[in-house]
Amino acid sequence: MPVTYVIRFDILPGQRDRFLTLLNGVLDAMRHEPMFHNAMLHADPENENHMMLYETWEDHADVLEVQLKRRYREEWHAALPDLLTSSRDISVWHPLREDRAA
């Protein structure tokens, strides 16, 4: 069953460019994974250092056992303590319906 992760980030002032550079590398790599569905990064219009990412994958166990251990995520995960004001806020959701413009 597909699973969606909603991840909220509070980026330290002055670290937004590095945050985006590292995250863009992860997003560019993970789009080629066979279990990947989609991802979308959002920025708070009132605070450029507050962002939300949602990503949908085919299987939660695959994310935990395979995807989070991919080499292309290592630098990103290692840098997070230096990029964020606090730990990521991660919640897990199961999609019920998806609509797109016709």
Secondary structure, DSSP 4 states (H G I P E B T S, - for coil): --EEEEEEEEBPTT-HHHHHHHHHHHHHHHTTSTTEEEEEEEEETTEEEEEEEEEEES-HHHHHHTGGG-GGGHHHHHHHHHHBSS--EEEEE---------
